[in-house]
């Protein structure tokens, strides 16, 4: 069975609208693995369903529209209701309230950098627009950072699916997506470990009077 392959067949039936719809849907359906769908889209490009630049542009546009809608919704409904909404979304994604509070604090401290980086972190990328709305992040900064982050995320996975199937043409989209997930988890674990070691090293080498 190849469920992702079946999904791609459906997307291909609707062409550009299907690509836009799947990009939009990944913002509102936590169970939809965006990395897997994007890899499958790259695989389908080999068979001529669409070309790579168009696939990246259209899926990025759909995902960005979803992120923008969440950001504007949070700004419109107010902070108290939005925080309750954020906690609810967090529970669906397996994130604790403490983790969400920590993410909020990080955004406030490093807004410019984290708006972009958050779009490259699974799960966090889905709540990042809500967080940005809660802290009243500058609109142009949010739009620019989010668009760049989504473009990089989508481009990497679509390209990975395209080139991977050229190397292993017998592999199904679903198997390829599972392998990409394992690689993603391993890479993120390594990056997190590197960041913690670097942060600990900086703390130890910082003069004591500068820590207070």
Number of C-alpha atoms within 10 A of each C-alpha: 8 10 11 22 18 14 15 21 16 13 19 17 12 12 15 15 15 19 28 22 19 23 26 21 16 21 22 15 13 14 9 13 15 22 22 23 25 31 28 28 34 30 29 23 20 17 10 9 18 17 14 19 11 13 24 26 15 20 28 26 20 22 28 23 17 20 27 19 15 22 24 16 15 24 18 11 10 12 15 11 10 19 18 11 14 20 19 15 17 19 13 13 15 11 15 14 15 10 13 19 14 11 18 18 14 12 21 16 11 10 19 16 12 21 26 23 17 22 25 19 15 16 16 18 20 24 23 27 28 26 26 25 23 22 16 15 20 12 14 9 16 23 19 13 21 26 22 16 23 24 20 17 20 27 21 17 23 28 19 19 26 22 17 16 21 12 9 10 11 8 13 17 26 19 15 20 22 13 12 18 15 10 12 15 12 12 12 14 12 12 12 12 12 12 12 12 12 12 12 12 11 11 13 11 9 11 10 9 6 7 8 5
